[in-house]
């Protein structure tokens, strides 16, 4: 979950005032959660015993202990003002909380169907709630960009303010991480909790000439993943969840991982040896 962006980012793409809220331009005095607090509590509970929850840094063997749902390790730097982070984006946050709760509590969505309907989550107002959900994703991605020193284009700000129904500059895709799904099932086989949250590294997207044209990353919980690419100059966005009520999620194995790896790596199943 580190930045892998190059040091030669063009000046016009850089965030000019790190002390300003990237959304409204006010004083950046508030820290948004990298993972929604409701996800953290829903996954690990409100009361954490010492050593119960750990944070794996950059896919390494380092495990950092997380003290509680409000731990600073679970938050972005101060890149928003309190008003934008709370009042202005409250409908976005509420739409996401409803979405993530549905996904966490309906395992068949990821384990069998690999699809869902927004109307099953939000009811008759699913179109408006879907737009609020998209704006939550854009807010989270905007915080990632700002934390790593990148300027947010005006079209994105306009979108958060209510202009248009398709997130500009962004390609986004909902997917099922089959490795996480397999690991969750294996943990349940051993009577353990399957909860996990993750945030991918922030990497560069370059064209054939080697010029920086965008950045990419992903985040998710359990098996659910939102993968995104942010293009600086390509205003039109696209997604696999913009166009209809039903969403068909992409199914994928991360590079270097294949079916059966969870059992092969399990020290219990292999008598202490992965």
Protein Blocks (a to p, Z undefined) as FASTA:
>chain_A
ZZfbdfklcfklpcfblmbcfknopacfbdcdfbafklmmmmnojbdcehkaccdehhia
bdcddfbfklfklpccdfbdfklmmmmmmmmmmmmmmmmmmmmmmmklmmmnopacfklm
nommlmmmmmmmmmmmmmmmmmmmmmnopacdfklmmmmnogajbdghiacdddddfklm
mmmmmmmmnopafbdcddddddddddfkopafbdcddddehjbccdddddfklmbgcdfk
lmbmbdcddddddehiaehklmmmpmklnnopZZ
